[in-house]
Amino acid sequence: MANKNTAANGFGSLTLEKGVYEGEFRNGMRAGYGKSTFTLNGTCLVSEGEWTNDTLNSRSKKLYLVLADGTIVPHYDDEDYTAPDSTAT
């Protein structure tokens, strides 16, 4: 499946085979704030933060899993991270 990018510059989405990126783009690449979500067997891996040249900035990144039952599990490297409220819509 080909990638589909809805924005060369500004806010948009990039659809991948098993996931999607929603956020800012510059020159057709992920740049600025954005959120990437990949789903496998009902579990989602979410990575969000500031992106530069299609790479998530390690200083701003937030990584967490959303299990099929809605439980949010922070990535083990992010001790200071507070996961979003799983009841928020």
C-alpha positions in Angstrom: 0.0 0.0 0.0 1.4 3.4 -1.0 1.8 6.2 1.5 -0.7 9.0 1.1 0.3 12.5 2.3 -2.5 15.1 2.4 -0.3 18.1 3.0 3.1 19.3 1.6 3.1 22.2 4.0 0.8 22.9 7.0 -1.4 20.5 8.9 -2.4 17.1 7.4 -2.2 13.4 7.6 0.1 10.7 6.3 -1.5 7.2 5.9 0.8 4.3 6.2 0.1 0.5 5.8 -0.6 0.0 9.6 -0.9 3.5 10.9 -1.3 7.2 10.4 0.5 10.4 11.2 -1.5 13.5 11.9 0.2 16.8 12.3 2.4 19.4 10.7 4.4 19.1 7.5 7.1 21.1 5.8 8.3 20.4 2.3 6.3 17.1 2.4 8.0 15.8 5.5 6.8 15.5 9.1 8.0 18.7 10.8 6.4 20.4 13.8 4.0 18.9 16.3 2.4 15.6 15.3 1.1 12.3 16.5 1.8 8.9 14.9 -0.4 5.9 15.7 0.3 2.3 14.6 -2.2 -0.5 15.3 -1.5 -4.2 15.6 -3.9 -6.8 17.0 -6.0 -4.2 18.8 -3.0 -2.5 20.5 -1.9 1.0 19.4 1.6 2.4 19.7 1.4 6.1 19.8 4.3 8.5 19.4 3.8 12.2 19.6 5.9 15.4 19.9 8.0 17.6 17.7 9.2 16.2 14.4 12.1 17.4 12.2 12.7 16.0 8.7 10.5 12.9 9.4 12.2 12.2 12.7 10.6 12.5 16.2 12.7 14.7 18.4 13.9 12.6 21.3 13.6 15.5 23.8 9.9 16.1 23.1 8.7 12.6 22.4 5.9 10.9 24.3 5.5 7.2 23.6 2.7 5.0 25.0 0.6 2.0 24.2 -3.2 1.9 24.1 -4.3 -1.6 24.8 -7.5 -3.1 23.2 -9.4 -2.5 26.5 -8.4 1.2 26.5 -5.7 0.9 29.2 -2.8 3.4 28.5 0.7 2.1 29.2 3.6 4.7 29.1 6.8 3.7 27.4 9.4 2.6 30.0 11.8 5.5 29.1 9.2 8.2 29.9 9.0 8.1 33.7 8.0 11.7 33.8 5.2 11.3 31.2 1.6 11.4 32.2 -0.5 9.5 29.7 -3.6 11.2 28.3 -7.0 10.4 29.9 -8.3 7.3 28.3 -11.9 8.6 28.8 -11.3 11.8 26.8 -12.8 12.0 23.4 
